[in-house]
Amino acid sequence: MKPVNVLFLCTANSARSIIAECLLNGLGGGRFRAFSAGSAPSGRVHPMAIEVLVQNGYSVSGVRSKDVKEFTRSGAPAIDFVITLCDAAAGESCPIFQGRPVRAHWSVPDPAAAQGSDAERRQAFSRTLGVLRRRVQNFTGLPFESIDKLALKDMVHEIGEIA
């Protein structure tokens, strides 16, 4: 079976979507291929996102901040799921992707916007990683092969409610 292609979207593509991409690629057991992008990418991955991923044993190889347009061009991989992680990206008009993906929204506070000491900011990144890890683990456990797209969409949306 070919891998399920999942695109995680945020506005800046510097923290949440990067973390989700690395988590799914790490936890997906080869059944998934995760990507991330932003509608207005910052052009850099937040150093604390890299730090929390590496400290928790996830690969950050090849990770970079990307524009969502990379996934709408000819030759881009067909996307099966588009999951927005920030409320701003969820409210934007979503571009047309090859493959008619299932869309869902998993609202997650932006750890890059956290205020306070370095320790408090690192804690925000750790919380984000924990929330997204639980959601990604639930996502990888869905019965992709045995249910229709509409039921799958509802299940993926419900995962976004997991704290």
C-alpha positions in Angstrom: 0.0 0.0 0.0 1.3 3.5 -0.9 1.9 5.8 2.1 -0.8 8.3 3.1 0.4 11.8 2.3 -0.4 14.4 5.0 0.2 18.1 4.8 0.2 20.1 8.0 -0.4 23.8 7.5 0.3 26.9 9.6 0.8 30.4 8.7 4.5 30.7 9.4 5.5 27.0 9.1 8.2 27.6 11.8 7.0 25.5 14.8 3.6 23.6 15.1 3.5 22.3 11.5 7.2 21.4 11.6 6.7 19.5 14.8 3.6 17.6 13.4 5.6 16.7 10.2 8.5 15.3 12.2 6.1 13.4 14.6 4.1 11.7 11.9 7.2 10.8 9.9 8.7 9.3 13.1 5.6 7.6 14.4 4.0 6.6 11.2 6.0 3.4 10.6 6.4 4.1 6.9 2.6 4.1 6.4 2.6 7.9 6.2 4.6 10.6 4.5 4.2 14.0 6.3 4.9 17.4 4.9 4.4 20.9 6.3 4.0 24.3 4.8 2.8 27.8 5.5 0.6 30.4 3.8 3.1 33.0 4.8 6.2 31.0 5.7 8.8 32.7 8.0 11.6 31.1 6.0 13.2 29.6 9.1 12.4 26.8 11.6 12.2 28.0 15.2 15.3 26.8 17.0 13.2 25.6 20.0 11.1 23.4 17.7 14.3 21.7 16.5 15.5 21.5 20.1 12.4 19.8 21.4 12.2 17.4 18.5 15.8 16.3 18.8 15.6 16.0 22.6 12.7 13.6 22.2 14.4 11.5 19.5 12.7 12.7 16.3 14.6 13.3 13.1 14.8 16.8 11.8 16.7 15.9 8.7 15.7 18.0 5.8 13.2 20.1 7.8 12.7 23.6 6.4 10.0 26.3 6.3 8.1 26.0 3.0 5.4 27.8 1.1 2.1 26.0 0.6 2.5 26.7 -3.2 5.1 24.0 -3.3 2.3 21.5 -2.8 -0.1 23.0 -5.5 2.4 22.9 -8.4 2.5 20.3 -11.1 4.6 17.3 -10.0 3.8 17.9 -6.3 2.8 14.8 -4.3 -0.9 14.0 -4.2 -2.1 15.0 -0.7 -4.5 12.7 1.1 -5.0 14.9 4.2 -4.6 18.6 4.9 -4.6 19.4 8.6 -4.4 23.1 9.7 -2.9 23.7 13.1 -3.4 27.4 13.6 -6.7 29.2 13.6 -5.5 31.8 11.1 -4.6 29.2 8.6 -7.9 27.4 9.1 -9.7 30.6 8.3 -7.8 31.2 5.0 -9.1 29.9 1.7 -7.3 26.7 1.1 -5.6 26.2 -2.2 -6.4 23.4 -4.6 -4.3 20.3 -4.1 -3.9 17.2 -6.3 -5.7 14.2 -4.9 -8.8 15.9 -3.3 -7.6 15.7 0.3 -9.6 15.3 3.4 -9.3 18.5 5.4 -9.4 18.9 9.1 -8.4 21.5 11.8 -6.4 20.8 14.9 -6.1 24.1 16.8 -2.9 24.3 18.7 -1.5 27.4 20.4 1.6 28.8 18.8 4.6 28.0 21.1 6.7 30.6 19.1 4.4 33.3 20.6 5.0 32.1 24.2 6.3 34.8 26.5 8.6 34.5 29.5 12.0 33.1 30.3 13.7 30.6 28.0 12.6 27.8 30.3 9.0 28.9 30.1 9.2 29.1 26.3 10.8 25.7 26.1 7.9 24.4 28.2 5.5 25.8 25.7 7.3 23.9 22.9 7.2 20.7 25.0 3.5 21.1 25.6 2.9 21.5 21.9 4.9 18.4 21.2 2.9 16.5 23.7 -0.5 17.6 22.3 0.6 16.9 18.8 2.1 13.5 19.7 -1.2 12.3 21.2 -3.1 13.5 18.1 -0.7 12.0 15.7 -0.8 8.7 17.6 -4.6 8.7 17.3 -4.4 9.6 13.7 -2.0 6.7 12.9 -4.4 4.3 14.6 -7.4 5.2 12.3 -8.8 2.4 10.1 -7.8 4.1 6.8 -8.4 1.0 4.6 -11.8 0.1 6.0 -14.0 3.2 6.2 -15.2 5.8 3.7 -13.8 9.3 3.3 -16.6 11.1 5.1 -16.4 9.0 8.2 -12.6 9.4 8.1 -13.0 13.1 7.9 -15.2 13.2 11.0 -12.6 11.0 12.9 -9.7 13.2 11.9 -11.6 16.3 12.9 -12.5 14.7 16.3 -8.7 14.1 16.9 -8.3 17.9 16.9 -10.3 18.0 20.1 -7.8 15.9 22.0 -5.8 18.0 24.5 
